[in-house]
Amino acid sequence: MKIDKIQFDAIKNGLTEEQFQIHFDDKVNEIPAENVDPEAIEQHEYTKLNKQRSNRIDRTYEISREIRLALEAIDNPQTWLVITEAWCGDSAQNLPYIQKMAATNPNITLRLLLRDQNLEIMDKYLTNSTRSIPILVAFDEFGNELFRWGPRPKEAADLVKDLKSQGMEKPQFLEKLHLWYGRNRGKALEKELLHLIS
């Protein structure tokens, strides 16, 4: 699929990693107003927790040799777009891995788009008609889509589907999902991206 010039320009002008980290820190340090709705307070708490998760992965993740070699073999310029938000738990559990993978090859330019400010682009990458994130979409230098991934590894998606089918409430299945992420340590994501880029 080829995207139009306006969208491709928006992607190329997306946030750099550094700009996104500043945004992330700003959101963590933002103090919710006293009269704000409970959902916004909950979102702020998720954001603080996500910062801790992201930092832990960033400190501990060592990219595997197999995917490093595959990434280093990319010899044409690519733009990797990640649609994300600081409050998103799945983003916190996947974006740090994607960032480190992209950093292995200077041919890969990583850009981040905030979902809620870019709904027109988000709506081109729906998952089961929902605006689920993170979504990674890779483009060549001409704006042709090379592959897409997201919003979570298949094994994690299957786990959530199974837990929901059992009638489990959101707080409980999210706890089990994040436990899965902690145990998997990016292996499922690596395997899926290796398949996509090879």
Phi and psi in degrees as a GROMACS rama.xvg file:
@    title "Ramachandran Plot"
@    xaxis  label "Phi"
@    yaxis  label "Psi"
@TYPE xy
-106.001  133.431  LYS-2
-94.888  160.42  ILE-3
-77.8159  165.855  ASP-4
-61.8819  -39.4137  LYS-5
-60.2565  -44.7214  ILE-6
-69.4653  -39.3835  GLN-7
-65.2322  -38.7222  PHE-8
-63.301  -39.5005  ASP-9
-62.291  -40.282  ALA-10
-66.8305  -46.4778  ILE-11
-63.5309  -26.6594  LYS-12
-97.3066  13.194  ASN-13
-65.1174  176.244  GLY-14
-69.0797  140.634  LEU-15
-76.7055  170.424  THR-16
-57.3222  -43.2387  GLU-17
-62.876  -43.216  GLU-18
-64.9097  -38.8349  GLN-19
-66.1722  -38.9985  PHE-20
-64.5111  -36.7709  GLN-21
-63.3498  -44.9693  ILE-22
-59.9586  -44.8589  HIS-23
-58.9881  -49.5709  PHE-24
-61.3829  -40.9077  ASP-25
-60.2009  -42.1406  ASP-26
-66.7154  -37.4913  LYS-27
-64.5002  -41.9517  VAL-28
-83.8479  -8.01402  ASN-29
-68.8918  130.726  GLU-30
-98.7156  117.564  ILE-31
-59.9514  142.198  PRO-32
-63.4948  153.656  ALA-33
-61.8586  -32.8259  GLU-34
-96.8578  14.0161  ASN-35
-72.8968  155.08  VAL-36
-72.8051  154.819  ASP-37
-56.7084  -32.8022  PRO-38
-63.5424  -38.5989  GLU-39
-67.542  -37.2955  ALA-40
-65.4063  -43.3017  ILE-41
-61.782  -41.6759  GLU-42
-61.8863  -39.5137  GLN-43
-65.0315  -39.847  HIS-44
-64.6607  -40.6415  GLU-45
-60.6681  -41.6318  TYR-46
-61.862  -43.6917  THR-47
-63.0131  -42.7159  LYS-48
-64.6934  -39.9255  LEU-49
-64.135  -35.2251  ASN-50
-62.8308  -41.3474  LYS-51
-64.1407  -43.001  GLN-52
-62.1252  -47.2566  ARG-53
-60.8256  -44.6878  SER-54
-62.6026  -39.4254  ASN-55
-63.2987  -45.9676  ARG-56
-63.6068  -43.1145  ILE-57
-60.3636  -37.2554  ASP-58
-73.9946  -33.8971  ARG-59
-106.569  -16.8878  THR-60
-76.8648  127.839  TYR-61
-115.612  117.543  GLU-62
-63.6531  139.372  ILE-63
-73.7184  153.968  SER-64
-61.6169  -39.9693  ARG-65
-60.8585  -48.1588  GLU-66
-77.5347  -29.0097  ILE-67
-59.729  -45.0368  ARG-68
-63.6376  -40.2475  LEU-69
-64.9183  -40.7192  ALA-70
-68.3327  -41.4255  LEU-71
-65.4397  -21.8035  GLU-72
-78.9579  -10.6336  ALA-73
-67.7231  116.475  ILE-74
-113.973  7.25779  ASP-75
-123.063  149.21  ASN-76
-60.1291  135.47  PRO-77
-131.952  148.585  GLN-78
-111.86  122.977  THR-79
-100.94  114.994  TRP-80
-99.2068  129.187  LEU-81
-118.45  120.469  VAL-82
-88.9745  124.716  ILE-83
-153.429  177.018  THR-84
-153.874  149.026  GLU-85
-63.7991  -29.3014  ALA-86
-80.9981  -7.34946  TRP-87
-83.4966  119.005  CYS-88
-64.3918  -38.927  GLY-89
-65.3674  -35.9053  ASP-90
-63.9243  -44.0823  SER-91
-60.8353  -30.1747  ALA-92
-88.2496  -11.0032  GLN-93
-122.089  -35.7139  ASN-94
-59.1159  -42.106  LEU-95
-59.3253  -35.4908  PRO-96
-66.2063  -46.3123  TYR-97
-60.8574  -40.8339  ILE-98
-61.1522  -44.5938  GLN-99
-68.0595  -36.4635  LYS-100
-64.5573  -46.5746  MET-101
-61.7071  -33.3102  ALA-102
-70.7318  -11.2493  ALA-103
-74.9935  -15.5228  THR-104
-137.527  120.65  ASN-105
-64.3376  -13.3744  PRO-106
-74.2942  -13.1668  ASN-107
-100.144  119.763  ILE-108
-103.735  120.919  THR-109
-96.2835  130.013  LEU-110
-131.435  144.605  ARG-111
-120.27  132.839  LEU-112
-115.13  132.07  LEU-113
-76.2683  121.845  LEU-114
-52.664  -50.1055  ARG-115
-71.1555  -13.0353  ASP-116
-100.931  -1.77393  GLN-117
-139.37  51.751  ASN-118
-66.1034  -29.7959  LEU-119
-62.0282  -41.5075  GLU-120
-74.5899  -42.052  ILE-121
-54.8307  -41.2274  MET-122
-69.3782  -8.40315  ASP-123
-84.593  -10.3326  LYS-124
-130.322  46.4044  TYR-125
-72.5744  152.133  LEU-126
-116.643  113.307  THR-127
50.6699  44.0724  ASN-128
66.8227  16.2254  SER-129
-118.516  155.937  THR-130
-88.0687  57.0828  ARG-131
-76.9275  140.52  SER-132
-135.169  159.861  ILE-133
-80.6238  153.486  PRO-134
-124.014  125.713  ILE-135
-104.868  126.251  LEU-136
-127.727  127.77  VAL-137
-103.954  136.088  ALA-138
-125.066  149.532  PHE-139
-81.7836  -178.534  ASP-140
-68.4313  -12.3235  GLU-141
-101.019  2.52639  PHE-142
90.0683  9.42237  GLY-143
-81.4759  133.874  ASN-144
-72.9758  129.105  GLU-145
-95.2652  -44.2488  LEU-146
-165.048  165.782  PHE-147
-138.045  153.305  ARG-148
-144.218  148.086  TRP-149
131.403  172.982  GLY-150
-88.0305  -7.53314  PRO-151
-153.969  160.853  ARG-152
-56.9276  150.628  PRO-153
-56.6898  -41.3706  LYS-154
-60.4211  -39.7298  GLU-155
-69.9529  -40.4232  ALA-156
-62.9007  -41.2894  ALA-157
-64.9811  -37.7682  ASP-158
-61.5829  -47.6822  LEU-159
-62.2673  -43.5531  VAL-160
-59.6383  -43.515  LYS-161
-65.3284  -43.7808  ASP-162
-66.3753  -38.513  LEU-163
-65.0033  -39.1672  LYS-164
-65.7064  -22.55  SER-165
-83.7211  -1.42619  GLN-166
83.0247  16.5589  GLY-167
-70.8756  138.507  MET-168
-74.3787  157.766  GLU-169
-55.0766  -48.3069  LYS-170
-57.903  -36.4936  PRO-171
-72.7789  -44.2177  GLN-172
-72.9708  -27.7793  PHE-173
-66.9028  -37.7017  LEU-174
-61.3304  -44.3308  GLU-175
-68.1399  -36.6758  LYS-176
-62.5628  -46.6983  LEU-177
-70.7871  -27.8294  HIS-178
-65.0363  -41.4299  LEU-179
-60.8912  -46.7795  TRP-180
-57.1203  -45.0238  TYR-181
-61.9549  -35.128  GLY-182
-79.8115  -33.6327  ARG-183
-76.1552  -32.346  ASN-184
54.275  38.9045  ARG-185
83.6446  0.0417725  GLY-186
-64.3915  -41.8999  LYS-187
-66.1454  -40.8927  ALA-188
-62.3799  -46.0569  LEU-189
-56.4156  -47.0389  GLU-190
-61.2883  -43.2038  LYS-191
-70.0023  -40.1561  GLU-192
-70.5847  -34.4382  LEU-193
-58.8811  -43.1808  LEU-194
-62.9138  -39.4054  HIS-195
-72.8684  -35.8459  LEU-196
-91.0506  -14.1307  ILE-197
